[in-house]
Amino acid sequence: MDGMVRMTLGVATTLALTASTAGAQLTNMPVYANPAVSAVRIQGDYAFGVNQGSGENSAFAARGNLVVSKLILGAGVGVVKLTDTEPMYMGSLGYRLLGGGAMPLAVALQAGVGVVETDNLQKTVDVPVSLGVALHLPLVLVTIDPWIAPRYTLQFNSVAGTTGSRNHLGLSAGIDARLAMGLGFQLGFDWQRLPDFSLDAGIAGIVSDAKREPFLMSLGIHFGL
């Protein structure tokens, strides 16, 4: 019995420590859900936590998008600085409900999966579902797309065969600015309200009411057609 208690406390401690990261499609990165994204686009971003609730971790990522009719396909890879620098990857699929071309308003529903694995056998899987709304504002020398995307995220965390899960609401937003030749820059923000992980009920049935509200910011460059 004492062994089971020690194992439960150890797993609970591990999950509590790993929960110091901000869950997102790419860990510690704003969830990018701009429905006005160009037909072909590649981008790179640097993101960092602004407040203590984010763990103040940083991340780098490269992503690409391809728009086929009303579908928005996305994929990305990156690294996040936790205790060590860990790799992460993601994929997404969106459906544009409104917009495209020269239309001034774009709306899209987007779902994705992001995965990060660490050397201590921890694996985190994020499944965000977003509704993105953007304005498409072509000016003389630059096109500006301010966008916002509320979302629901389901997150799973496993450590040495023991699983934890949580679900939460979040909000991402940003501004994209693209020059006539396709080169552009983007600024992103992300807020979440995260409950602590609950352990699998078969192990402990422990649920914590503690909550954090990580706030992230990202800066990046992109090229689109």
C-alpha positions in Angstrom: 0.0 0.0 0.0 2.8 2.4 0.9 4.4 1.6 -2.5 1.2 2.6 -4.3 1.0 5.8 -2.3 4.6 6.7 -3.2 4.0 5.9 -6.8 0.8 8.0 -6.9 2.5 11.0 -5.2 5.5 10.7 -7.6 3.3 10.7 -10.7 1.2 13.6 -9.3 4.4 15.5 -8.7 5.6 14.8 -12.2 2.3 15.9 -13.8 2.2 19.0 -11.7 5.7 19.9 -12.9 4.9 19.2 -16.5 1.8 21.3 -16.3 3.9 24.4 -15.9 4.0 24.6 -19.7 1.3 26.4 -21.6 -0.7 23.8 -23.6 -1.3 24.8 -27.2 -1.1 23.1 -30.6 2.6 23.7 -30.5 3.6 23.9 -26.9 4.2 27.5 -25.7 3.2 28.8 -29.1 0.0 30.8 -29.9 -2.5 28.6 -31.8 -2.3 30.1 -35.3 -5.9 30.2 -36.8 -6.0 33.0 -39.3 -8.8 32.1 -41.8 -7.5 34.7 -44.3 -4.1 32.9 -44.8 -2.8 33.0 -48.3 -3.0 30.0 -50.7 0.6 28.9 -50.1 2.5 30.1 -47.0 5.5 29.2 -45.0 6.4 31.0 -41.7 8.8 31.0 -38.8 8.0 32.2 -35.3 9.6 32.8 -31.9 7.3 32.7 -28.9 7.7 33.4 -25.3 5.6 33.4 -22.1 4.8 36.9 -20.8 3.5 36.0 -17.4 4.4 33.6 -14.6 1.4 31.4 -15.4 3.0 30.6 -18.8 6.1 29.1 -17.1 8.1 31.9 -19.0 9.3 29.2 -21.5 10.3 30.0 -25.1 9.8 28.2 -28.3 10.7 28.3 -32.0 8.6 26.8 -34.8 8.3 26.6 -38.6 4.9 26.1 -40.2 3.4 25.8 -43.6 -0.2 26.2 -45.0 -1.8 25.1 -48.2 -5.3 26.2 -49.2 -7.2 23.8 -51.5 -10.6 25.2 -52.4 -12.2 25.8 -48.9 -9.8 23.5 -47.0 -6.8 24.9 -45.1 -4.1 22.3 -44.5 -1.3 23.0 -42.0 1.8 21.3 -40.6 4.6 22.4 -38.4 7.7 21.4 -36.4 9.5 23.2 -33.6 11.4 23.1 -30.3 10.4 24.3 -26.9 12.6 25.1 -24.0 11.3 23.2 -20.9 13.8 21.6 -18.5 15.7 20.7 -21.8 15.0 21.7 -25.4 12.3 19.3 -26.7 11.0 18.7 -30.2 7.4 19.1 -31.1 5.2 18.8 -34.2 1.6 19.5 -35.3 -0.9 19.2 -38.1 -4.2 21.0 -38.7 -7.2 21.0 -41.0 -9.5 24.0 -41.4 -12.7 24.6 -43.4 -13.3 28.1 -44.7 -16.9 29.0 -44.1 -16.6 32.5 -45.5 -14.0 34.5 -47.3 -11.1 34.0 -49.7 -9.8 36.0 -52.5 -10.6 39.7 -52.1 -13.4 39.3 -49.7 -12.9 41.6 -46.6 -14.2 39.1 -44.0 -13.0 35.5 -43.6 -14.3 32.8 -41.2 -13.0 29.3 -40.7 -13.4 26.3 -38.4 -10.0 24.7 -37.6 -9.0 21.5 -35.7 -5.5 20.3 -35.1 -3.2 17.9 -33.1 0.1 18.9 -31.5 2.6 16.5 -29.8 5.6 17.1 -27.6 7.7 14.3 -26.1 10.4 14.6 -23.5 13.4 12.4 -22.5 11.7 11.4 -19.2 9.0 9.4 -21.1 6.4 12.2 -20.9 4.2 12.8 -23.8 1.7 15.7 -24.2 -1.0 15.7 -27.0 -3.1 18.8 -27.6 -6.3 18.8 -29.7 -7.5 22.4 -30.2 -10.7 23.3 -32.1 -10.9 27.0 -33.1 -13.3 29.4 -34.9 -11.2 32.0 -36.6 -12.5 35.4 -37.8 -10.3 37.8 -39.8 -10.5 41.1 -41.7 -8.7 41.2 -45.0 -7.5 44.7 -45.6 -5.5 45.2 -48.9 -3.8 48.7 -48.8 -1.5 50.4 -51.2 1.8 48.7 -50.3 0.8 46.1 -47.7 -2.1 43.8 -46.9 -3.1 43.6 -43.2 -5.1 40.7 -41.7 -6.1 41.2 -38.0 -7.7 38.0 -36.7 -9.1 36.4 -33.6 -9.9 32.8 -32.7 -11.7 31.5 -29.6 -11.1 27.8 -29.0 -11.7 24.6 -27.0 -8.7 22.4 -26.3 -8.6 18.8 -25.0 -5.1 17.9 -23.7 -3.7 14.5 -22.7 -0.5 13.9 -20.7 1.2 10.6 -20.1 4.1 9.8 -17.8 5.5 6.3 -17.5 2.1 4.7 -18.5 0.0 7.0 -16.2 -2.3 9.4 -18.0 -3.8 12.8 -17.1 -6.2 15.0 -19.0 -7.8 18.4 -19.0 -9.9 20.5 -21.2 -10.1 24.3 -21.3 -11.0 27.4 -23.3 -8.5 29.7 -24.9 -8.2 32.7 -27.2 -5.6 33.5 -29.8 -5.3 36.6 -31.9 -2.8 38.3 -34.2 -2.0 40.7 -37.0 -0.5 39.6 -40.3 1.1 42.2 -42.6 2.2 41.1 -46.1 4.0 43.2 -48.7 3.3 43.1 -52.4 6.1 40.6 -53.2 4.8 38.1 -50.7 7.1 38.7 -47.8 5.4 39.5 -44.5 5.5 39.6 -40.7 3.2 38.4 -38.0 2.5 39.1 -34.4 0.5 36.6 -32.3 -1.0 36.4 -28.8 -2.5 33.6 -26.8 -4.4 33.3 -23.6 -5.7 30.2 -21.8 -7.3 29.2 -18.5 -5.8 25.9 -17.5 -6.9 23.6 -14.6 -4.2 21.4 -13.2 -4.0 17.8 -14.5 -6.3 15.2 -12.9 -4.8 11.7 -12.5 -6.5 8.7 -14.1 -9.3 7.7 -11.7 -8.0 4.1 -11.6 -4.8 5.3 -10.0 -5.8 8.1 -7.6 -9.0 9.9 -8.7 -7.4 13.2 -7.7 -8.7 16.4 -9.2 -7.1 19.8 -8.5 -9.0 23.0 -8.6 -5.9 25.1 -9.1 -5.9 27.1 -12.3 -3.4 29.1 -14.3 -3.8 31.7 -17.0 -0.7 31.6 -19.3 -0.3 34.5 -21.7 2.0 34.0 -24.7 3.3 36.3 -27.4 5.0 35.5 -30.7 6.9 37.3 -33.5 7.6 35.9 -36.9 8.2 36.2 -40.6 6.4 34.5 -43.5 6.3 34.2 -47.2 3.0 33.7 -49.0 1.5 33.5 -52.5 
